[in-house]
Amino acid sequence: MSAETDPDTGEQDIKPIVQRFVFHKLVSEQGKKLVQTFPRHEAMSLPDEKVDLLTASILKSFNGEASIAFAGVEVDSWFETKTHKYLEAEVHPADNSVFFDYSLVLLEKLADKMEEVPFSTGGYLTIIDYTIEGCRHLMLVLIKDQKGIGINQSMELEEVVTLGTDKLHFAADIHIERWLSLSESGRERHVAFLKGKNRLDTVVGYFKSLLNIDEAQYHDPSKHTQQIVAAVKSYCETCKSEDDALAARRAIQDWAESQATKNLAITLSGVANLVEPDEPQKFIAYLKEKKLEIPAEFVPVQKFLKALMKYKIVGPKKQYTLSFEQTAIEEGVIFQNSNGNIEIADAPAATLKLIPIK
């Protein structure tokens, strides 16, 4: 097995410090209940350049996903109990025994969960204990083999098997400091995991069950709606021309309001396609860059979508242009008087000096 690499992918920008790393193989035939496990004999010895490269590749793929949900681990659950025991163990950095034993417990539990699902899929359960930007994380990933074509030393084409890190079948990233925080606000959204239309619900289901993930714990549609509205406005202000921004904001508002009326969810990928039809990944990358943790999908709250509205008035022969946000109307900064004229409250004094009174 090998991980696909590309010197132009920018993976060098992601620099996790891997503390512990292990993978185990699970084999499952669809339609059959039996799941076979093939554990490694020990955790990987570190440091290891291949481990660093694979971890960076996994994180790059994970961070590039639009279908990320945020949640928490159920309190006093099986996963919390087992993982806290591992995290609290005091061992030498070179001693992987506690980590390895913990990984075997997870492997067998996952196999049990998979046997409950007739259409489960196997792969490599990969567990990574790492730090990035000074924060400790625990990541669980399901990776599958991926066939490709390579060129051998005899300059002949040959089939090669690689690890398909470009499409993770499941991944969950646990922010340890958040999880162990003593405050409720500090614990918020300590698990990020992949879900969505491009991912098998069965895979997401048995991994959520393994990790005792509680999505409802931090689900707040009002907050999420305000977050996505603010993110769209910020992105449009930074990255798009005024006319393109107006068009994108209106398109998102119309779609989101239609979804809200029908009690249907909006998705980050859907928003991204409306903001940047040709390069939707640009918007997703912007959210990651700004560390904006917005769920992959949620039913929006309609009253907060009005804030996407922005008005632009162009006078005859383009003698003037007036642009203003919906909030300017709501806060009474711009209003229509009894004569049908637009008035602006608190206009800048320097501008008023230049306009004659009539």
C-alpha positions as CSV (number, residue, x, y, z in Angstrom):
1,M,0.0,0.0,0.0
2,S,1.1,3.5,-0.6
3,A,-0.4,7.0,-0.3
4,E,-0.9,9.1,-3.4
5,T,1.2,12.2,-3.3
6,D,1.5,15.3,-5.5
7,P,4.1,17.9,-5.0
8,D,1.6,20.6,-6.1
9,T,-1.2,19.7,-3.7
10,G,0.0,22.0,-1.0
11,E,0.1,19.3,1.6
12,Q,3.3,20.8,3.1
13,D,1.1,23.6,4.4
14,I,-0.5,21.1,6.9
15,K,2.0,20.2,9.5
16,P,0.6,18.0,12.2
17,I,2.9,16.6,14.8
18,V,2.0,12.9,15.0
19,Q,2.3,11.5,18.5
20,R,0.8,8.0,17.9
21,F,-0.4,6.2,14.8
22,V,-1.9,2.8,14.0
23,F,-4.1,1.2,11.4
24,H,-6.0,-2.1,11.4
25,K,-7.8,-3.9,8.5
26,L,-11.4,-4.8,8.4
27,V,-12.9,-7.1,5.7
28,S,-16.6,-7.3,5.1
29,E,-18.6,-8.7,2.3
30,Q,-21.8,-6.8,1.6
31,G,-24.8,-8.9,2.5
32,K,-22.9,-11.1,5.0
33,K,-22.8,-10.4,8.7
34,L,-19.3,-11.7,9.4
35,V,-16.6,-9.0,9.7
36,Q,-13.0,-10.1,9.8
37,T,-10.4,-8.1,11.6
38,F,-6.6,-8.1,10.8
39,P,-4.9,-6.0,13.4
40,R,-1.3,-4.8,13.2
41,H,1.1,-6.3,15.6
42,E,2.0,-2.9,17.1
43,A,1.5,0.8,16.6
44,M,3.8,2.6,14.1
45,S,7.2,3.6,15.4
46,L,7.6,7.4,15.2
47,P,8.9,9.6,13.8
48,D,8.2,8.2,10.3
49,E,8.1,10.3,7.2
50,K,5.5,8.2,5.5
51,V,3.2,8.5,8.6
52,D,3.7,12.3,8.5
53,L,2.9,12.4,4.8
54,L,-0.2,10.2,5.1
55,T,-1.5,12.2,8.0
56,A,-1.1,15.4,6.2
57,S,-2.9,13.9,3.2
58,I,-5.8,12.8,5.3
59,L,-6.1,16.2,7.0
60,K,-5.9,18.0,3.6
61,S,-8.8,15.8,2.3
62,F,-10.8,16.3,5.5
63,N,-10.3,20.0,5.6
64,G,-11.4,20.3,2.0
65,E,-14.7,18.6,2.6
66,A,-18.0,20.6,2.5
67,S,-19.9,17.8,4.3
68,I,-18.6,18.3,7.8
69,A,-21.0,18.1,10.8
70,F,-20.2,19.2,14.3
71,A,-21.3,17.5,17.5
72,G,-20.2,16.1,20.9
73,V,-19.6,12.8,22.5
74,E,-22.4,11.6,24.7
75,V,-21.5,12.0,28.4
76,D,-20.7,8.8,30.3
77,S,-20.9,6.8,27.1
78,W,-18.8,3.8,26.2
79,F,-16.5,5.8,23.9
80,E,-16.0,8.6,26.4
81,T,-15.1,6.1,29.2
82,K,-12.6,4.1,27.1
83,T,-11.1,7.2,25.5
84,H,-10.7,9.1,28.8
85,K,-8.9,6.1,30.2
86,Y,-6.5,6.2,27.3
87,L,-6.0,10.0,27.5
88,E,-5.4,9.9,31.3
89,A,-2.7,7.2,31.1
90,E,0.8,8.5,32.0
91,V,3.2,6.7,29.7
92,H,6.5,7.4,28.1
93,P,6.2,9.0,24.6
94,A,8.0,6.0,23.1
95,D,5.6,3.5,24.9
96,N,2.7,2.8,22.5
97,S,1.3,-0.1,24.5
98,V,-1.7,1.8,26.1
99,F,-2.5,3.4,22.7
100,F,-2.3,0.1,20.9
101,D,-4.5,-1.7,23.4
102,Y,-7.0,1.2,23.1
103,S,-7.0,0.8,19.3
104,L,-7.7,-2.9,19.5
105,V,-10.7,-2.2,21.7
106,L,-12.0,0.3,19.1
107,L,-11.4,-2.2,16.3
108,E,-13.4,-5.0,17.9
109,K,-16.2,-2.6,18.9
110,L,-16.3,-1.3,15.3
111,A,-16.5,-4.8,13.9
112,D,-19.4,-5.5,16.2
113,K,-21.2,-2.4,14.9
114,M,-20.5,-3.4,11.3
115,E,-22.0,-6.8,11.8
116,E,-25.2,-5.2,12.8
117,V,-25.4,-3.6,9.3
118,P,-25.8,-6.0,6.3
119,F,-24.3,-3.5,3.8
120,S,-21.3,-2.4,5.9
121,T,-18.0,-1.7,4.1
122,G,-14.5,-2.6,5.2
123,G,-11.2,-0.8,5.0
124,Y,-8.5,0.4,7.2
125,L,-9.4,1.8,10.6
126,T,-6.7,4.4,11.1
127,I,-6.3,6.1,14.5
128,I,-4.1,9.2,14.9
129,D,-3.1,11.0,18.0
130,Y,-1.6,14.3,16.9
131,T,-1.2,18.0,17.6
132,I,-1.6,20.9,15.3
133,E,-1.3,24.6,16.1
134,G,-0.6,23.6,19.7
135,C,-3.8,21.7,20.2
136,R,-4.2,17.9,20.6
137,H,-6.5,16.0,18.4
138,L,-7.6,12.3,18.1
139,M,-8.7,11.3,14.7
140,L,-10.5,8.1,13.5
141,V,-10.6,7.5,9.8
142,L,-11.8,4.7,7.5
143,I,-9.7,4.4,4.4
144,K,-10.1,2.0,1.5
145,D,-7.7,0.7,-1.1
146,Q,-7.8,2.4,-4.4
147,K,-6.6,0.9,-7.6
148,G,-4.5,3.0,-10.1
149,I,-2.0,2.8,-12.8
150,G,1.7,3.4,-12.4
151,I,4.9,3.1,-14.4
152,N,7.5,0.6,-13.2
153,Q,11.3,0.7,-13.6
154,S,11.0,-1.1,-16.9
155,M,8.9,1.7,-18.2
156,E,5.8,-0.5,-18.4
157,L,2.3,0.4,-17.1
158,E,1.3,-1.7,-14.1
159,E,-1.6,-1.7,-11.7
160,V,-0.8,-0.3,-8.3
161,V,-2.8,-0.2,-5.1
162,T,-2.8,3.1,-3.1
163,L,-4.7,4.4,-0.1
164,G,-7.7,6.5,-1.2
165,T,-7.2,9.5,1.0
166,D,-8.8,11.8,-1.6
167,K,-12.2,10.3,-0.7
168,L,-12.4,9.4,3.0
169,H,-15.2,6.9,3.7
170,F,-15.5,8.3,7.2
171,A,-13.4,10.5,9.4
172,A,-14.0,12.1,12.8
173,D,-11.7,14.6,14.4
174,I,-11.9,15.1,18.2
175,H,-10.5,18.3,19.6
176,I,-9.2,17.0,22.9
177,E,-8.8,20.4,24.8
178,R,-12.4,21.3,24.0
179,W,-13.7,17.9,25.0
180,L,-11.9,18.0,28.4
181,S,-12.9,21.6,29.0
182,L,-14.7,22.1,32.4
183,S,-17.0,24.7,31.0
184,E,-20.0,23.9,28.8
185,S,-19.1,26.6,26.3
186,G,-15.6,25.3,26.1
187,R,-16.8,21.8,25.3
188,E,-19.0,23.0,22.5
189,R,-18.6,21.2,19.1
190,H,-15.6,19.2,20.1
191,V,-16.2,16.6,17.3
192,A,-16.1,17.3,13.6
193,F,-17.1,14.4,11.3
194,L,-17.9,13.7,7.7
195,K,-21.4,13.1,6.5
196,G,-23.6,14.0,3.5
197,K,-25.1,12.8,0.3
198,N,-21.7,11.6,-1.1
199,R,-21.1,9.3,1.9
200,L,-22.9,6.1,2.7
201,D,-25.4,6.6,5.6
202,T,-24.6,3.1,6.8
203,V,-20.9,4.0,7.2
204,V,-21.7,7.2,9.0
205,G,-24.3,5.4,11.1
206,Y,-22.0,2.7,12.6
207,F,-19.2,5.2,13.2
208,K,-21.5,7.6,14.9
209,S,-22.6,4.7,17.1
210,L,-19.0,3.7,17.8
211,L,-18.1,7.2,18.9
212,N,-21.4,7.8,20.7
213,I,-21.8,11.0,18.7
214,D,-24.7,13.3,19.7
215,E,-25.5,15.7,16.9
216,A,-28.4,17.3,18.8
217,Q,-26.1,18.4,21.6
218,Y,-25.0,21.6,19.9
219,H,-27.5,21.9,17.1
220,D,-28.8,25.5,16.9
221,P,-30.5,26.4,13.6
222,S,-30.9,30.1,14.5
223,K,-27.2,30.3,15.3
224,H,-26.2,28.4,12.2
225,T,-28.3,30.5,10.0
226,Q,-26.7,33.7,11.3
227,Q,-23.3,32.1,10.9
228,I,-23.8,31.3,7.2
229,V,-25.4,34.7,6.5
230,A,-22.4,36.4,8.1
231,A,-19.9,34.2,6.2
232,V,-21.6,34.8,2.8
233,K,-21.6,38.5,3.4
234,S,-18.0,38.6,4.5
235,Y,-16.9,36.4,1.5
236,C,-18.8,38.5,-1.0
237,E,-17.3,41.7,0.5
238,T,-13.8,40.3,0.2
239,C,-13.8,38.2,-2.9
240,K,-16.4,39.4,-5.3
241,S,-17.4,42.5,-7.3
242,E,-20.4,44.4,-6.0
243,D,-22.7,43.3,-8.8
244,D,-21.6,39.6,-8.5
245,A,-22.0,39.8,-4.7
246,L,-25.5,41.2,-5.0
247,A,-26.5,38.4,-7.4
248,A,-24.9,35.7,-5.2
249,R,-26.5,36.9,-2.0
250,R,-30.0,37.2,-3.6
251,A,-29.7,33.7,-5.1
252,I,-28.7,32.2,-1.7
253,Q,-31.5,34.1,0.0
254,D,-34.2,32.9,-2.5
255,W,-33.0,29.3,-2.2
256,A,-32.6,29.3,1.6
257,E,-36.0,30.9,2.1
258,S,-37.6,28.3,-0.2
259,Q,-36.0,25.5,1.8
260,A,-37.0,27.0,5.1
261,T,-40.6,27.3,3.9
262,K,-40.6,23.6,3.1
263,N,-38.7,22.7,6.3
264,L,-35.8,21.4,4.2
265,A,-32.1,21.7,4.9
266,I,-29.6,23.9,3.1
267,T,-26.1,22.5,2.6
268,L,-22.7,24.2,2.6
269,S,-22.0,22.7,-0.8
270,G,-25.3,24.2,-2.1
271,V,-24.3,27.6,-0.8
272,A,-20.8,27.3,-2.2
273,N,-22.2,26.5,-5.7
274,L,-24.4,29.6,-5.6
275,V,-21.5,31.8,-4.4
276,E,-18.9,30.4,-6.8
277,P,-20.6,28.4,-9.5
278,D,-17.3,27.7,-11.3
279,E,-15.1,27.2,-8.2
280,P,-17.3,26.2,-5.2
281,Q,-14.3,25.0,-3.3
282,K,-13.1,28.6,-3.0
283,F,-15.9,29.3,-0.6
284,I,-15.3,26.1,1.4
285,A,-11.6,27.0,1.6
286,Y,-12.5,30.5,2.9
287,L,-14.6,29.0,5.7
288,K,-11.6,26.8,6.7
289,E,-9.2,29.6,6.5
290,K,-11.4,31.8,8.8
291,K,-12.0,28.8,11.1
292,L,-15.8,29.1,10.7
293,E,-17.4,25.9,12.0
294,I,-20.7,25.8,10.2
295,P,-22.6,22.4,9.9
296,A,-22.7,20.7,6.5
297,E,-26.5,20.9,6.5
298,F,-29.3,22.4,8.6
299,V,-32.8,23.8,8.2
300,P,-32.4,27.6,8.1
301,V,-34.5,30.0,10.2
302,Q,-36.2,32.3,7.8
303,K,-36.2,35.5,9.8
304,F,-32.4,35.6,9.8
305,L,-32.1,35.3,6.0
306,K,-33.4,38.8,5.4
307,A,-29.9,40.0,6.4
308,L,-28.6,38.7,3.0
309,M,-30.6,41.4,1.2
310,K,-28.6,44.3,-0.1
311,Y,-30.0,47.1,-2.2
312,K,-28.4,49.0,-5.0
313,I,-30.0,52.1,-6.6
314,V,-28.6,53.6,-9.8
315,G,-29.9,57.0,-10.8
316,P,-30.7,58.3,-14.3
317,K,-27.6,58.3,-16.5
318,K,-25.7,56.8,-13.6
319,Q,-25.7,60.2,-11.9
320,Y,-25.6,58.5,-8.5
321,T,-25.3,55.1,-7.0
322,L,-26.7,54.1,-3.5
323,S,-26.0,50.8,-1.9
324,F,-27.2,49.7,1.5
325,E,-27.8,46.7,3.6
326,Q,-31.2,45.4,4.9
327,T,-30.0,46.3,8.4
328,A,-30.0,50.0,7.4
329,I,-33.7,49.8,6.8
330,E,-34.4,47.8,10.0
331,E,-32.4,50.2,12.1
332,G,-34.1,53.3,10.5
333,V,-30.9,54.6,9.0
334,I,-32.5,54.7,5.5
335,F,-36.3,55.2,5.1
336,Q,-38.9,56.6,2.8
337,N,-40.6,59.8,3.9
338,S,-44.2,60.8,3.3
339,N,-43.3,62.4,0.0
340,G,-42.0,59.2,-1.4
341,N,-38.4,60.3,-1.2
342,I,-35.5,58.2,0.4
343,E,-34.0,59.8,3.5
344,I,-30.7,58.9,5.1
345,A,-30.3,59.5,8.8
346,D,-26.9,60.3,10.3
347,A,-25.3,61.0,6.9
348,P,-21.6,62.1,7.2
349,A,-21.3,65.8,8.0
350,A,-18.5,66.2,5.4
351,T,-20.9,65.0,2.7
352,L,-23.8,67.1,3.9
353,K,-21.8,70.2,3.5
354,L,-21.4,69.6,-0.2
355,I,-25.2,69.0,-0.8
356,P,-27.4,72.1,-1.0
357,I,-30.6,72.3,1.0
358,K,-33.9,72.5,-1.0
